[in-house]
Structure formats: structure tokens, C-alpha cells
């Protein structure tokens, strides 16, 4: 019997003739929380007990049918409250009256499992159907891995479950995942009336024809058994190569292929075991941490959620180089008109040609239509007239990374921009307070550190200067989402969050090769950890001349007794700037990198200069010496208040630097290693190498207390909530 004490407001019951309509109403995405599950079960029981009800439709209020499980219930007792999701789908499927799902909007994970528990499915033309659990490090656990291959075939099911990628309604219909697609409604169908009407019509037809339940659990996986087995083996071989150390796709594969050999209920039971094990894994906890960290980054203590934000009707970007062009594309991609200003017509033309070529490549890859490309290009207005800055609600400066140049530009902006314009500098390391001081309106100035290529990379470090007005900061944070960025607030310091932490990471990579490793050794270890590219390969990709310029600037203030590697300088002096010159730390044939004896001799000569006997360096030492200083710098950033929370640092590294998402970010990973172990290792290196290795006071404090960075985040959040 269903629990009659549930809150019925999250699930509604109504009658439409002989059809019962059960509507999920649990904003914002109708997640399958315990009360929603119990409500569906209770109303299903009511419909089955009513002889006047001949069919049942399950629909969703708001924008979709169901966005899946409530992620807040993962690894909590609420997940196991009756009926669990997997029990609910079987309850629905067991109905002797046909049950039709009205699928609309993002119907994902547990939402799609709910739809597959129904006997038929009608989709809105704009619906998206998917099983994204793998992106949270888990495996569908409500029968999805057993029903999906029986419904659409082995390989399509494996594609959906191991990638997490959704399919459109049209593709779902072609696959057989849905039985019908409702007619497109001009102007959209925000109320879901069209798909509900189509589902009711199907219900009436089935009832009138006396057609009962069509249960997926009673089906077999379509296709020849031997061919399916061969396809499964080939799929596994490919997946092992592409998974890059991530376990969830392989666990999803294991669960799906059970459907080839086991009856439904046996596969269903085994699926549950696999799903539970995945949910309890560090990988899953890391991915869920990343999910919530991105959302938490938007919350800024001291700035209310309802702080008025300035509308951005037009953006202006100064500088049509690679970075400026990418920033302009970001605004255009978000539907925001943008004026692109360059000093010379030649530079402007080259910049626009580069933008057009980037869009054309996206069209060629099938990610953009010709019409969409034309629309976006039309939003970018190129000009050499500096007076055009007066049009901008936000002006992003993306000129040469030199303080004198930027201060001169901001003095011009101060004179030309309208009074309420936001003035933003796209600096990666320079002092935003000093730049703001070049204006008479420092409250309107902040940093917007886009990452290259700006039209692709999702991170935006929003640098709050000492005089930045709360409304200006809130406005730029709100702007991030429509232009496709994940924004994180940073304080003013050299390198802000990401690049400041990057410096010791690269420094240790250089020292490791001076002592005995080679670039390919360091890159191999870092890539095995989960980065797509190691430090030397990524430097070559970005351009060594950029790092060289930063190092030359920092050399002016570097203490004379500080250890420093001249290897970058020596390689760049030879004109080796990375992939762009086909030679850097590696030699390149196209994008393929190869170890280079020239570089190895430069390294060996440096070792001889230092009087070092080159030694074998273990993979463990390489990993610790690259990542532990990075973590230590993150702790210093937290101490100084340059980042609001440790999870913000994780978000920076996940979106800007390719830190493996299944590791959760550097600070989360440090928690999993144990801060005591990290601190002790740093102490050992400090004894050997000196002050740069000294553990941050915060790191030592947390280690001594047996706490984690996550504990500190929780305590600070609780304190802020209490104060608020």
C-alpha cells in the first residue's frame, strides 16, 4: 500500500474521460525525490483501483517530464525510501492498464527510466532524452541498462549509456525509444499541451482497441545473438581505449551487456549491485562534487541573490587578436550584439577572417548550420573607430598584456564610455587595482580573465578589484551563463587563482627534468592521472613565447637566491615556440609530438652545469612534485581570501586547465589523498629543497585537526548562513 502521508502537492491526479493523468510537479526539473516517487505510486494505485479508468498518462508540469533522480539524495537514506526508483518503474510496468508517458523537455536519467517503465511514449518535438549518469560517475539503477537495449538495440543503448549524450525526439523516434512525436507547435509549447493531447489521444486509442500493456521487460535484445556478442566485444575494446581511467563507462557497459544473456529480473538485480558500487566510489563523489561546485561558485557572500544586475544590450571588445576575437564570438554565441574594435584596418580584417574561419570549421564539423553561422557573424560589428566604445554596456579590453598599454586604454575608456558601462580587463596576471586606478570610476572596473581559445574554453575568472561595486560583480557573474561560461570570483594577485597555481606546477616540471626525468616522462605520468596533456605538451600547444614573456617579466622581482630553471629561455632562444613552429619541448609532425634529442641535450647540459648526477625518478615522485605544490598554493590562495572557497578552486581547474573531472579538482583530490599525507610529503621536500616547499599555514592547520578543505567550505557556508 502507498503511504498516504506523503505531500500530494508534488504529484497531481486528474481524470480526462477514461484516462487518469498523473502529473509530476516538483520544480525546477520534476526530480524523482522520495515524495514524488511515493506520490506516483499512490496515484497509480488509485487509477488501477478505479474501474472507470481504462488507461493512464504520466506527464510533467513545468518544462519537462522528469530530469531524473534527486542528486541531493545520493548516498542518503532518502534514496532507499519505498518505492525506490527501480521499484517504481516495475510498479508502473506491471499495470494491466496501458500507461503512456508524455515526454517533454530534458527527460534524463531516472526520468527516461520512468518513461521506459511506461508501456508507450509520446515525445514533444523539442524533447531531449538521455542517460547522463556516467557524467556523475554512476550507472543507471532503475532498470535503464536492462530496458534500453531491449527497446533500441545493443549498440545504440551502449552509446547512450557510456557517453551520457542525449538524443533528440526525432532521433529517439527513429531508434524506437518513443512511439510518436507530437506535432511541432509554432512559437513553442511552454505548457506541454500538445504532447499531453497526443498522449491522451494514444491512451484513448489503446483503451478503445482493448490493447493492454506492452512491457519492455518481456522483450529480448533485438538482433542475432552471435552478432550482438561480437559487437559487444568490439565495443569494449574501443571503450577501454577512450575511457582514460574513468570507471563509470565500463561499469555501464557491463550492466548493459547483461541484457544479452540474463533474464530481465536477474539483470535488474545485478544492475542494482553495479549501480550501488559505482555510487559509493570516489569517482562518483568527485563528479558529484564538481556538479555542485559549479553551482556554488555563483554564490558570492555579501552580495544578495536579488542584487540588481545591469542589462547587457551590447558588448564592446577592444582588440581583434586571437583572444579578442574569441571573446567577441562568445558574446555572439550568446546572442549578444558586439562591437569589435581594432586600431588598424589590416588587423581588424585579419581578426574577422579568423572569426569567420573558426565558425566555418564548426559548420564543417556539423555543430553549427550555415544559417546559424550567418546569424552570429551578423552580431559582430567590426570597426576601427574608438568612439564606438560609447555603445557598450560592457567593454572588454583584450589588448597586449603590458601594464602601460592597458592603463592607457583604460584612461581612454574612462573618457569615452557611458557612465554606467562596465569596464573589464582581460588580463591573465596583471594588477586589476592598478588598471582601475587609471580611471575616475574604479567601482565600474573588474577583471574578466577568459581562457584561450575564448570561444571554446568555459572558464571565466571574474577578478574583483578592491573598489568593484557589488552590482558590477553581480552583473558579470550573471552574464557568464548566457555566453556559455562558468564564472568564478577571484581576488587581485599575480595570476589570480588558476595561473598562480600553475606557476609551481610548471616550475616543478622543469626541476624534475633537470634532475633526471625527460619531458615525455613527466607528461606520461600527468596524462595517466587523467589530464589530456602534460605540462610540456600543453606549453607547446599554448605557445612557449607566451610563457617566456611572463617569465621575463617575473624575473625582474625574482629573489637572487631562488631556484630557477633557464630551460624555457634556452629553448625559446632557438626560435622553438611549440606547435606553431613545429618545435618546442618536442618536435612536431602536424600535431603528432616526438621526443627531440636537441632538447634532451639542452637538458643534459643544464644538469651538468648544476653538478647533478641525473637519476631515475619514480612516477609517484613526479605526480607528487607536480601536484602537491599546486595544492599548497591553492591553500595559500584560500588563506589570503583570493578565492571564496576550495570548491571554487576546483571549478577553475576543471574548466580552465583540464584537471580530470573524475578526480574532482585539486583540492577535492587532496582531501581524498588525505591532507595529513600531503602536508607530511611537503615537509619532507621542504627539508630537502627549502622554503618553496613549506606547507601553507591553512594546510597544516587542517591536517593537524584531521579536517579537509571540504570541511572548511562547509563551516564557512554555515557561518555565512547564520550571519545572514
GISULWO-V512752 format. One line per field, one symbol per residue. ss: DSSP state (@ for helix, = for strand, . for the rest). burial: b if it has 24 or more other ideal C-beta (glycine too) atoms within 12 Angstrom, else e. Layout:
BEGIN
ss->???
burial->???
END
This chain:
BEGIN
ss->.......@@@======..======.......=.@@@@@@@@@@@@@@@@.....======........=.@@@...@@@@....@@@@@@@@@....======..===.@@@@@@@@..====....===.@@@@@.......@@@@@@@@@.@@@@@@@@@@...==@@@@@@@....==...........@@@@@@@@@@@@@@@@@......@@@......@@@@@@@@@@@@@@@@@@.....@@@@@@@@@@@@@...@@@@@@@@@@@@@@@@..@@@@@@@@@@@@@@@.................=====...@@@@@@@@@@@@...=====...@@@@@@@@@@@@@@@@@@@@.....@@@@@@@@@.====..@@@@@@..====.....@@@@@@@@@@@@@@.....====......@@@@@.....@@@======........=====......@@@@@@@@@@@@@...=====.......@@@@@@@@@@@@@@@@@@...@@@@@@@@@@@.....@@@@@@@@.@@@@@@@@@@@@...........@@@@@@@....=@@@.=...===..===..@@@@@@@@@@@@@.........@@@@@@@@@@@@@@@@@@@@@...=..@@@@@@@@@@@....@@@..@@@@@@@@.@@@@@@@@@@@@@@@.@@@...@@@@@@@@....@@@@@@@@@@@@@@@.
burial->ebeeebebebbbbeebebbbbbbbbbeebbbbbbbbbbbbbbbbbbbbeeeebbbbbbbbbbbbbbbbbbbebbeeeebebebbbbbbbbbbbbbebbbbbbbbbbbbbbbbbbbbbbbbbbbbbbbbbbbbbbbbbbbbbbbbbbbbbbbbbbbbbbbbbbbbebbbbebbbebbbbbbbbeeeeeebeebebbbbbbbbbbeebbeeeeebbbbbebebbeeeeebeebbeebbeebeeebeebbbbbbbbbbbbbbbebebeebbebbbebbbebbebbbbbbbbbbbbbbebbbbbbebeeeeebbebebbbbbbbbbbbbbbbbbbbbbebbbbbbbbeeebbeebbebbbebbeebeeeeeeeeeebeebbebbbbbeebebbebbbbbbbbbbbebeebbebbbbbbebbbebbbbbbbbbbbbbbbbbebbebbbbbbbbbbbbbbbbbbbbbbbbbebbbbbbbbbbbbbbeebbbbbbbbbbbbbbbbbbbbbbbbbbbbbbbbbbbbbbbbbbbbbebbbebbbbbbbbbbbbbbbbebbeebeeeeeeeeebbbbbebbbeeebbbbeeebbbbbeeeeebebbeebbebbeebbeeeeeeeeebeeebbbbbbbbbbbbbbbbbbbeebbbbbbbbbbbbbbbbbbbbbbbbbbbbbbbbebeebbebbeebeeeeeebbebbebbbebbeeebbbbebbeebeeeeeeee
END
